């Protein structure tokens, strides 16, 4: 699919014309119809891979393992069964988001500038590119909460230990994340089997890996991790961050509380709603004594702690808001001062007269805001997700294949 040609004047239009680009959202009580079937689709013929894996002399085969379409979709079905066994929406959305985050945190420590050869399982991170290797620093706050998804008593870990132990953790985590995206995508329309190659080698120590993960402070963090170290483009980073449509932030883990979409049912649907929420609502800063725990909310006064905890679960991080708005130019602002309630009251709970700036045509991060517009596609979330799904498929392939070589595609049969 060719990239959408976004006019260079899009973000410099008069306010009235900008509004025409920004979707009108349905009332927050409405939900999209969405079901999660218990059986996988019949596997389709494997598409031509996006490109051949690069070579890595340190990668070796996992003896005894083989992944064919039958095994791949069996993992898919088993992960879906775990999710369906979770009885409440909050915990199920946490599981979905956590599985994706597990795989993502494993590949987000990749650093293309660290090119010295190394032996997996050793090393302190110096000269070590890392990447998908089944290893996380479980002591780091950056990975807080993931131990609830992956520990010796968790359902996902038990599934791996009892049934899929012949695979590397790295391969299994990616396959499980692929299952989540397919099962939660609209009409199970995002199947990532053509992006999946297996044969990654696990390591038991990855010192310094968590230090490579982005904090939530600004888009400089996104740029440093996704573009400079992982070698991706802005449109890839924006697509991968669209996965925030699943799951939630937990105050006890990350220090951020809330969800990126209106309710916990919608936090179980993998679609473009993240981008609609980003540009279609009036977001204002939620200040914290700890700068790393500051974020954005909408719908109620961010200084009213009771209102935020009980009535207002919605949240965006600095690294979300800055994909479309220039927070370096103005961070104490409201993203949409032009939205009003039926009684004429502003939707901005604070900063009612302080509109956040958008990126100018020569700003190096403008590509991010143009990608947001591209992934929005048609005005309403039910109309299409094609732009987002295609962008995510390509970005996910790049991210999970970084630094990998001698990997094998899913076979028709083993």
C-alpha positions in Angstrom: 0.0 0.0 0.0 1.4 3.4 -1.0 1.7 6.0 1.7 -1.1 8.6 1.7 0.1 11.9 0.3 -0.8 14.4 3.0 -0.9 18.0 1.8 1.9 20.1 3.4 -0.7 22.6 4.4 -2.9 20.2 6.5 -1.7 21.4 9.9 -1.6 25.0 9.0 -5.2 25.4 7.9 -7.5 27.8 9.6 -9.2 26.4 12.7 -12.5 25.8 11.0 -10.9 23.8 8.3 -8.8 21.9 10.8 -12.0 20.8 12.4 -13.1 19.1 9.2 -10.0 16.8 9.5 -10.6 15.9 13.1 -13.2 13.2 13.6 -16.4 13.6 15.6 -16.5 10.9 18.3 -19.6 9.0 19.4 -20.8 9.5 23.0 -18.5 7.7 25.4 -21.3 5.3 26.5 -21.5 3.8 23.0 -19.4 0.8 22.1 -18.4 -0.8 18.8 -19.9 -4.2 18.2 -17.1 -6.7 18.5 -16.8 -10.3 19.1 -13.9 -12.5 19.8 -14.4 -16.0 18.2 -13.0 -19.0 20.0 -11.7 -20.7 16.9 -9.1 -19.3 14.5 -9.8 -18.5 10.9 -8.7 -21.1 8.4 -5.1 -20.3 7.6 -4.6 -18.6 4.3 -1.7 -19.1 1.9 1.4 -17.4 3.3 2.0 -14.0 1.6 5.4 -13.1 0.2 7.5 -11.8 3.0 8.2 -8.0 3.2 11.9 -8.6 2.8 14.5 -11.3 3.6 15.9 -11.4 7.2 19.4 -10.0 7.7 22.2 -12.2 8.7 23.5 -12.5 12.2 26.4 -14.9 12.8 25.5 -15.3 16.5 22.0 -16.6 15.9 21.6 -20.4 16.0 18.7 -22.7 15.5 16.5 -23.9 18.4 16.9 -27.7 18.0 13.7 -29.7 17.9 11.5 -26.7 17.1 9.4 -26.1 14.0 6.5 -23.8 13.6 4.0 -24.5 10.8 0.6 -22.9 10.2 -1.1 -25.5 12.4 1.1 -24.8 15.4 1.0 -21.0 14.8 -2.8 -20.9 14.9 -2.8 -23.4 17.8 -0.8 -20.8 19.8 -3.4 -18.2 18.6 -6.3 -20.3 19.9 -4.6 -21.1 23.2 -3.9 -17.4 23.9 -7.5 -16.5 23.0 -8.7 -19.2 25.5 -6.7 -17.6 28.3 -8.2 -14.2 27.5 -11.8 -15.6 27.4 -11.3 -17.3 30.7 -10.8 -13.8 32.3 -14.1 -12.8 33.6 -13.9 -9.0 33.8 -13.1 -6.3 31.3 -10.4 -4.6 33.3 -8.3 -7.7 33.8 -8.9 -8.9 30.2 -7.8 -5.6 28.7 -4.8 -5.7 31.0 -3.9 -9.1 29.7 -4.2 -8.1 26.0 -2.1 -4.9 26.5 0.4 -6.8 28.7 1.1 -9.5 26.1 1.7 -6.9 23.4 3.9 -4.9 25.8 5.9 -8.1 26.8 6.9 -8.6 23.1 7.5 -4.9 22.5 9.7 -4.3 25.5 11.8 -7.3 24.4 12.5 -5.7 21.0 12.6 -2.1 22.0 16.0 -2.4 23.5 17.5 -3.0 20.1 20.3 -0.5 19.3 21.7 -0.5 15.8 24.7 1.6 16.9 25.9 -1.3 19.1 27.4 -3.6 16.4 30.2 -5.4 18.1 29.8 -9.2 18.1 28.7 -10.8 21.4 27.7 -14.1 22.8 24.0 -14.2 23.8 23.6 -14.8 27.5 26.6 -12.7 28.4 27.5 -9.1 28.1 26.6 -6.0 30.0 24.9 -4.1 27.1 28.1 -2.5 25.9 28.6 -3.3 22.2 25.5 -5.4 22.4 22.6 -4.6 20.0 20.1 -6.8 21.9 16.6 -7.0 20.4 14.1 -9.9 20.6 15.9 -12.3 22.9 13.3 -13.4 25.5 15.0 -11.3 28.2 13.8 -8.4 30.2 15.2 -6.6 33.2 12.5 -7.5 35.7 13.9 -5.2 38.4 13.3 -2.1 36.3 10.3 0.2 36.7 10.1 0.4 32.9 8.9 -3.2 33.0 6.6 -2.8 36.0 3.4 -4.8 35.7 4.7 -7.3 33.1 5.5 -9.8 35.9 1.7 -10.2 36.3 1.6 -11.4 32.7 4.8 -13.5 32.8 5.6 -15.4 36.0 5.8 -19.1 36.9 2.1 -19.0 38.1 0.6 -17.0 35.2 -1.5 -18.7 32.6 0.7 -17.6 29.7 3.8 -18.9 31.4 2.2 -22.2 32.2 1.0 -22.5 28.6 4.6 -22.0 27.4 6.1 -24.4 30.0 3.6 -27.3 29.4 3.0 -27.0 25.6 5.4 -24.7 23.8 8.6 -25.2 25.7 10.4 -26.3 22.5 10.2 -22.7 21.2 12.3 -19.8 22.5 10.6 -17.3 24.8 11.3 -14.6 22.2 9.5 -16.5 19.5 6.6 -17.4 21.8 6.1 -13.9 23.1 5.9 -12.5 19.5 3.5 -15.3 18.5 1.3 -14.6 21.5 1.3 -10.9 20.7 0.4 -11.7 17.1 -2.5 -13.7 18.5 -3.7 -10.8 20.6 -3.6 -8.4 17.6 -5.5 -10.8 15.4 -8.1 -11.8 18.0 -8.9 -8.2 19.0 -8.7 -6.6 15.6 -12.0 -5.8 13.9 -13.4 -8.9 12.3 -10.0 -10.5 13.0 -8.7 -8.5 10.1 -5.1 -8.1 11.1 -3.3 -11.4 10.7 0.5 -11.1 11.2 1.5 -14.6 10.1 3.4 -13.2 7.1 5.6 -11.1 9.5 6.5 -14.0 11.7 9.8 -15.8 11.5 11.1 -18.1 14.2 14.5 -19.3 15.5 15.4 -16.5 17.9 17.7 -17.4 20.7 17.0 -16.6 24.3 19.4 -15.2 26.8 19.2 -15.2 30.6 20.9 -11.8 31.3 20.4 -8.5 29.5 21.9 -5.9 31.8 21.1 -2.4 30.7 18.2 -3.3 28.4 15.6 -1.4 30.4 17.8 1.8 30.2 17.2 1.7 26.4 13.4 1.8 26.8 11.6 5.2 26.3 10.4 7.2 29.3 7.1 9.1 28.8 8.6 12.6 29.0 8.5 13.7 25.3 8.8 12.7 21.7 12.6 13.0 22.0 12.3 9.7 23.8 10.3 8.2 20.9 12.8 9.6 18.4 15.8 8.3 20.3 14.4 4.7 20.7 12.4 4.1 17.6 14.3 6.2 15.0 17.9 6.5 16.2 18.4 3.1 17.9 15.9 0.9 16.2 16.3 2.4 12.8 12.6 2.9 12.2 10.7 5.9 10.7 8.2 8.2 12.4 5.3 6.5 10.6 6.5 3.2 12.1 6.7 4.7 15.6 3.3 6.2 15.3 1.9 2.9 14.1 3.4 0.9 17.0 2.2 3.4 19.6 -1.3 2.8 18.2 -1.2 -0.4 20.2 -2.0 1.7 23.2 -5.6 1.2 22.1 -5.3 -2.0 24.1 -4.8 -2.2 27.8 -4.5 0.4 30.5 -2.1 2.3 32.7 -1.9 1.2 36.4 -0.9 3.7 39.0 0.8 1.0 41.1 3.0 -0.1 38.1 3.8 2.9 35.9 2.4 5.7 37.9 -0.1 6.5 35.2 -3.7 5.6 35.7 -6.4 5.2 33.0 -7.0 4.0 29.5 -6.5 5.5 26.1 -10.0 4.9 24.9 -13.4 5.7 26.5 -14.0 2.4 28.4 -12.6 -1.0 29.2 -14.6 -2.9 26.6 -13.1 -0.7 23.9 -9.7 -1.2 25.5 -10.0 -4.8 24.2 -10.4 -3.8 20.5 -7.3 -3.3 18.3 -8.3 -0.5 15.9 -7.6 3.1 15.0 -9.5 4.6 17.9 -6.3 5.7 19.6 -5.7 8.2 16.9 -9.3 9.4 17.0 -9.1 10.0 20.7 -5.8 11.7 20.3 -7.1 14.4 17.9 -10.8 14.4 18.7 -10.9 15.3 22.4 -9.9 18.1 24.6 -6.8 16.9 26.5 -5.2 18.8 29.3 -2.1 18.1 31.5 -2.4 16.1 34.7 0.4 17.4 36.9 2.3 15.2 39.3 5.1 15.8 41.8 7.1 13.3 39.8 7.6 14.6 36.2 7.9 11.1 34.9 4.3 10.4 36.1 2.7 13.5 34.5 0.3 12.7 31.7 -2.9 14.1 30.1 -6.6 13.6 30.7 -9.9 14.8 29.4 -13.5 15.2 30.7 -12.9 16.5 34.2 -10.6 18.7 36.2 -7.2 17.0 36.4 -6.6 18.5 39.8 -9.7 16.8 41.3 -8.2 13.5 42.3 -11.6 11.9 43.3 -13.1 12.8 39.9 -10.2 11.4 38.0 -10.0 8.1 39.9 -13.8 7.4 39.9 -15.3 9.1 36.9 -12.5 9.7 34.5 -10.4 6.8 33.4 -9.1 8.4 30.2 -5.4 9.1 29.8 -2.8 10.0 27.2 1.0 10.2 27.9 3.3 13.0 26.8 4.6 10.6 24.2 1.1 10.2 22.8 0.1 13.9 22.8 3.4 15.0 21.2 2.7 12.8 18.1 0.3 15.5 17.0 0.9 18.6 19.2 4.1 20.6 19.7 4.6 20.4 23.5 8.0 22.1 23.3 6.2 25.2 22.0 3.5 25.1 24.7 2.8 22.3 27.2 0.3 24.0 29.6 -2.5 23.9 27.1 -5.7 22.2 25.9 -5.5 20.3 22.7 -9.0 21.3 21.5 -10.3 24.6 22.7 -12.9 24.6 19.9 -15.0 21.8 21.4 -18.1 22.8 23.5 -20.8 20.9 25.4 -24.5 21.4 24.7 -24.7 24.0 27.4 -21.9 26.0 25.8 -19.3 25.0 28.4 -15.9 24.2 27.0 -14.8 20.6 26.9 -11.4 21.8 28.3 -11.6 21.3 32.1 -8.7 23.7 32.4 -6.6 25.9 30.0 -9.8 26.8 28.2 -8.2 29.7 26.3 -4.8 28.1 25.7 -4.8 26.1 22.5 -1.9 23.6 22.0 0.2 24.2 19.0 0.7 21.9 16.0 3.9 21.2 14.2 5.0 23.7 11.5 5.9 22.5 8.0 9.6 22.5 8.7 9.5 20.7 12.1 11.4 17.4 12.1 8.5 15.7 14.0 5.8 16.8 11.6 6.0 13.4 9.9 4.5 12.0 13.1 1.4 14.2 12.9 1.0 13.4 9.2 1.1 9.7 10.0 -1.7 10.3 12.6 -3.9 11.8 10.0 -3.1 8.9 7.6 -4.0 6.3 10.1 -7.3 8.0 10.9 -8.5 7.0 7.5 -12.3 7.5 7.1 -14.1 9.7 9.7 -15.6 6.9 11.9 -13.8 4.0 13.6 -16.2 1.4 12.1 -15.5 2.6 8.5 -12.0 1.3 8.0 -8.8 0.5 9.7 -6.8 -0.4 6.6 -4.3 2.4 6.8 -3.5 1.7 10.4 -3.4 -2.1 10.0 -1.1 -2.0 7.0 1.3 0.5 8.8 1.3 -1.6 12.0 2.0 -4.8 10.0 5.1 -3.3 8.4 6.3 -1.6 11.6 5.8 -4.8 13.6 7.8 -6.8 11.1 10.7 -4.3 11.1 10.7 -4.2 14.9 10.5 -7.9 15.6 13.2 -8.7 12.9 15.7 -6.1 14.0 19.1 -7.8 14.4 17.8 -11.2 13.5 19.2 -13.5 10.9 18.9 -17.1 9.8 15.3 -17.2 10.9 12.7 -19.4 9.2 9.2 -18.5 8.0 6.1 -20.4 9.2 6.1 -23.7 7.3 3.1 -25.2 5.6 3.8 -28.3 7.6 6.6 -29.8 9.7 
